[in-house]
């Protein structure tokens, strides 16, 4: 998550058998007091059941996420994000 809003929304809920969280890497490099660069990369296989009567998941979808951006803040205008 970056800034005041959500750039990426990840959720894990065991009650409904849903987990789209990522396993990966996040890097931040601070250029100066006002600017930084960030990089996020991750993947996850989302397993789910076609029928709730099944004991084990029988379907899967593979999720990939890659994001690179620059964040710049100013005293007068706030924070700006560049993706």
MARBA-3410 file (N, C-alpha, C, O; in Angstrom, 1 decimal):
83
0.8,-1.2,0.0,0.0,0.0,0.0,0.9,1.2,0.0,1.9,1.3,0.8 ~ 0.6,2.2,-0.8,1.3,3.4,-0.9,0.4,4.6,-0.9,-0.7,4.5,-1.4 ~ 0.8,5.6,-0.2,0.1,6.9,-0.1,-1.2,6.8,0.7,-1.3,5.9,1.6 ~ -2.1,7.7,0.4,-3.4,7.7,1.2,-4.4,6.7,0.7,-5.3,6.3,1.5 ~ -4.3,6.3,-0.6,-5.3,5.3,-1.1,-4.6,4.0,-1.2,-3.4,3.8,-0.9
-5.2,3.0,-1.8,-4.6,1.7,-1.9,-4.2,1.5,-3.4,-4.9,1.6,-4.3 ~ -2.9,1.2,-3.5,-2.4,0.9,-4.9,-2.5,-0.6,-5.1,-2.7,-1.0,-6.3 ~ -2.4,-1.4,-4.1,-2.6,-2.8,-4.2,-3.4,-3.3,-3.0,-3.0,-2.9,-1.8 ~ -4.3,-4.1,-3.2,-5.2,-4.6,-2.1,-5.1,-6.1,-2.0,-5.4,-6.8,-2.9 ~ -4.5,-6.6,-0.8,-4.3,-8.0,-0.6,-5.2,-8.4,0.6,-5.3,-7.7,1.6
-5.8,-9.6,0.5,-6.7,-10.0,1.5,-6.5,-11.5,1.8,-6.3,-12.3,0.9 ~ -6.6,-11.9,3.1,-6.6,-13.2,3.5,-7.7,-13.5,4.5,-7.8,-12.8,5.5 ~ -8.6,-14.4,4.1,-9.8,-14.7,5.0,-9.9,-16.2,5.0,-10.3,-16.9,4.0 ~ -9.6,-16.8,6.2,-9.7,-18.3,6.3,-11.2,-18.8,6.4,-11.4,-20.0,6.0 ~ -12.1,-17.9,6.8,-13.5,-18.4,6.9,-14.1,-18.7,5.6,-14.9,-19.7,5.4
-13.7,-18.0,4.5,-14.3,-18.2,3.2,-13.3,-18.9,2.3,-13.5,-19.0,1.1 ~ -12.1,-19.3,2.8,-11.1,-20.0,2.1,-10.6,-19.2,0.9,-10.5,-19.6,-0.2 ~ -10.2,-17.9,1.3,-9.7,-17.0,0.3,-8.4,-16.4,0.7,-8.3,-15.9,1.9 ~ -7.4,-16.3,-0.1,-6.1,-15.8,0.2,-5.4,-15.3,-1.1,-4.9,-16.2,-1.8 ~ -5.3,-14.0,-1.3,-4.6,-13.5,-2.5,-3.4,-12.8,-2.2,-2.9,-12.0,-2.9
-2.8,-13.0,-1.0,-1.6,-12.4,-0.6,-0.4,-12.9,-1.4,-0.5,-13.9,-2.0 ~ 0.6,-12.1,-1.5,1.7,-12.4,-2.4,3.0,-12.7,-1.5,3.1,-12.3,-0.4 ~ 3.8,-13.6,-2.1,5.1,-13.8,-1.5,6.1,-13.3,-2.5,6.1,-13.6,-3.7 ~ 6.9,-12.3,-2.1,7.8,-11.7,-3.0,8.8,-10.8,-2.3,9.3,-11.0,-1.2 ~ 9.1,-9.7,-3.0,10.1,-8.7,-2.6,9.6,-7.3,-2.7,8.9,-7.0,-3.7
10.0,-6.5,-1.7,9.7,-5.1,-1.8,11.0,-4.3,-1.5,11.6,-4.6,-0.5 ~ 11.4,-3.4,-2.4,12.6,-2.6,-2.2,12.2,-1.1,-2.2,11.4,-0.7,-3.0 ~ 12.8,-0.4,-1.3,12.7,1.1,-1.2,14.1,1.7,-1.2,15.0,1.2,-0.5 ~ 14.3,2.7,-2.1,15.5,3.4,-2.2,15.2,4.9,-2.0,14.5,5.5,-2.8 ~ 15.8,5.5,-0.9,15.5,6.9,-0.6,16.6,7.7,-1.3,17.7,7.7,-1.0
16.1,8.6,-2.3,17.0,9.4,-3.1,17.5,10.6,-2.2,18.6,11.0,-2.2 ~ 16.5,11.2,-1.6,16.8,12.4,-0.7,15.7,12.5,0.3,14.9,11.5,0.5 ~ 15.5,13.6,1.0,14.5,13.8,2.0,13.1,13.9,1.4,12.1,13.7,2.1 ~ 13.0,14.1,0.1,11.7,14.3,-0.5,11.3,13.3,-1.5,10.1,13.2,-1.9 ~ 12.2,12.4,-1.9,11.9,11.5,-3.0,12.5,10.1,-2.7,13.5,9.9,-2.0
11.7,9.1,-3.1,12.2,7.7,-3.0,11.6,6.9,-4.2,10.5,7.2,-4.7 ~ 12.3,5.8,-4.5,11.8,4.9,-5.5,11.4,3.6,-4.8,12.0,3.2,-3.8 ~ 10.4,2.9,-5.4,10.0,1.6,-4.8,9.8,0.6,-5.9,9.5,0.9,-7.0 ~ 9.9,-0.7,-5.5,9.8,-1.8,-6.4,9.1,-2.9,-5.7,9.5,-3.2,-4.5 ~ 8.1,-3.5,-6.2,7.4,-4.6,-5.6,7.2,-5.7,-6.7,6.8,-5.5,-7.8
7.6,-7.0,-6.3,7.4,-8.1,-7.2,7.0,-9.3,-6.3,7.5,-9.5,-5.2 ~ 6.0,-10.0,-6.8,5.5,-11.2,-6.0,4.6,-12.1,-6.9,4.2,-11.7,-7.9 ~ 4.4,-13.3,-6.3,3.5,-14.2,-7.0,2.9,-15.1,-6.0,3.4,-15.2,-4.8 ~ 1.8,-15.7,-6.3,1.1,-16.6,-5.4,0.1,-17.4,-6.3,-0.6,-16.9,-7.2 ~ 0.0,-18.7,-6.0,-1.1,-19.5,-6.6,-2.3,-19.5,-5.6,-2.2,-19.8,-4.4
-3.4,-19.1,-6.2,-4.7,-19.0,-5.4,-5.4,-20.3,-5.7,-5.9,-20.6,-6.8 ~ -5.5,-21.1,-4.6,-6.3,-22.4,-4.7,-7.7,-22.2,-4.1,-7.8,-21.6,-3.1 ~ -8.6,-22.8,-4.8,-10.0,-22.7,-4.3,-10.8,-24.0,-4.7,-10.3,-24.8,-5.6 ~ -12.0,-24.1,-4.1,-12.8,-25.3,-4.4,-14.0,-24.9,-5.3,-14.6,-23.9,-5.1 ~ -14.3,-25.8,-6.2,-15.4,-25.6,-7.0,-16.7,-25.9,-6.3,-17.8,-25.5,-6.7
-16.6,-26.7,-5.2,-17.8,-27.2,-4.5,-17.3,-27.2,-3.0,-16.3,-27.8,-2.7 ~ -18.1,-26.6,-2.1,-17.7,-26.5,-0.7,-17.7,-27.9,0.0,-17.2,-28.0,1.1 ~ -18.3,-28.9,-0.6,-18.3,-30.2,-0.1,-17.0,-30.9,-0.2,-16.7,-31.9,0.5 ~ -16.1,-30.4,-1.1,-14.8,-31.0,-1.3,-13.9,-30.7,-0.1,-14.0,-29.6,0.4 ~ -13.0,-31.6,0.3,-12.1,-31.4,1.4,-10.9,-30.5,1.0,-10.4,-29.7,1.7
-10.4,-30.7,-0.2,-9.2,-30.1,-0.7,-9.6,-29.2,-2.0,-10.5,-29.6,-2.7 ~ -8.8,-28.1,-2.2,-9.0,-27.3,-3.4,-8.8,-28.1,-4.6,-7.8,-28.9,-4.7 ~ -9.6,-27.9,-5.6,-9.4,-28.6,-6.9,-9.1,-27.7,-8.1,-8.9,-28.1,-9.2 ~ -9.1,-26.3,-7.9,-8.9,-25.4,-8.9,-7.8,-24.4,-8.4,-7.6,-24.2,-7.2 ~ -7.1,-23.8,-9.4,-6.0,-22.8,-9.0,-5.8,-21.8,-10.1,-6.1,-22.0,-11.2
-5.4,-20.6,-9.6,-5.1,-19.5,-10.5,-3.8,-18.9,-10.0,-3.6,-18.7,-8.8 ~ -2.8,-18.7,-10.9,-1.5,-18.1,-10.5,-1.6,-16.6,-10.7,-1.9,-16.1,-11.8 ~ -1.2,-15.8,-9.6,-1.2,-14.4,-9.6,0.2,-13.9,-9.6,1.1,-14.4,-8.9 ~ 0.5,-12.9,-10.5,1.8,-12.2,-10.5,1.5,-10.7,-10.3,0.6,-10.2,-10.9 ~ 2.4,-10.0,-9.6,2.3,-8.6,-9.5,3.7,-8.0,-9.5,4.6,-8.5,-8.9
3.9,-7.0,-10.4,5.1,-6.2,-10.5,4.8,-4.8,-10.5,3.9,-4.3,-11.3 ~ 5.5,-4.0,-9.7,5.2,-2.5,-9.7,6.5,-1.8,-9.4,7.3,-2.2,-8.5 ~ 6.7,-0.7,-10.1,7.8,0.2,-9.9,7.3,1.6,-9.9,6.4,1.9,-10.7 ~ 7.8,2.4,-9.0,7.3,3.8,-9.0,8.2,4.7,-8.2,9.2,4.3,-7.7 ~ 7.9,6.0,-8.3,8.6,7.1,-7.7,7.6,7.9,-6.9,6.5,8.2,-7.3
8.0,8.2,-5.7,7.2,9.0,-4.8,7.9,10.3,-4.4,9.1,10.2,-4.0 ~ 7.3,11.4,-4.6,7.9,12.7,-4.3,6.9,13.5,-3.5,5.7,13.6,-3.7 ~ 7.5,14.1,-2.4,6.6,14.9,-1.5,7.2,16.3,-1.5,8.4,16.6,-1.6 ~ 6.3,17.3,-1.4,6.6,18.7,-1.4,5.9,19.3,-0.1,4.9,18.8,0.4 ~ 6.5,20.4,0.4,5.9,21.0,1.5,4.5,21.7,1.2,3.7,21.7,2.1
4.4,22.2,0.0,3.1,22.9,-0.3,2.1,22.0,-0.9,0.9,22.3,-0.7 ~ 2.4,21.0,-1.7,1.5,20.2,-2.5,1.2,18.8,-2.0,0.3,18.1,-2.5 ~ 2.0,18.3,-1.1,1.8,16.9,-0.6,2.6,15.9,-1.3,3.7,16.2,-1.7 ~ 2.1,14.7,-1.4,2.8,13.5,-1.9,2.3,13.2,-3.3,1.1,13.1,-3.5 ~ 3.2,13.0,-4.2,2.9,12.6,-5.6,3.5,11.2,-5.9,4.6,10.9,-5.5
2.7,10.3,-6.6,3.1,9.0,-6.9,3.2,8.9,-8.4,2.3,9.3,-9.1 ~ 4.3,8.3,-8.9,4.5,8.1,-10.4,4.7,6.6,-10.5,5.6,6.0,-10.0 ~ 3.8,5.9,-11.3,3.9,4.5,-11.5,4.3,4.2,-12.9,4.5,3.0,-13.3
END
